[in-house]
């Protein structure tokens, strides 16, 4: 199968593109440990991501995210699911890239809207027209996601299919 030589597989991408679900399945296929950066932040702070945004604000959350990105980048043999905005910070992207390969999961705005449900646990969606907010944020972040090594559109695929596509793409590049 794949050797990977202990290099991490870092999943980035917009919210609701499947980073956590695909990441868990991919880790299982690769025999890697799964790390979810948002879950690490929640465990360390004892607060949910929306609670952190509400009580401390986005800048405080991004500082926590930076620290966790540095920590997980020191690990090896992991599939790492980042938060949706993690790699917008170039330092985070560079740290994570040094630890392995970066894969962007993408989806069309309509798929993201349907996957986010009410959006109440998505602090970056805010109030108002959620599809417009999704399009705006996707546009803002597109250059950061484009810096990934591999990109996979999750819109038309199941979690299992996306994980298999990633394994196939990793094989193609000799991971």
Buried (B, 14 or more C-beta within 10 A) or exposed (E): EBEBEEBBBBBBBBBBBBBBBBBBBBBEBBEBEBBBBBBBBBEEBEBBBBEBBEEBEEEEBBEBBBEBBEBBBEBBBBBBBBBBBBBBBEEBBEBBBEBBBBBBBBBBBEBBBEBBEEBEEBBBBEEEEBEEBBBEBBEEBEEBBEBBBBBBBBBEBEBEBBBBBBBEBBEEEEB
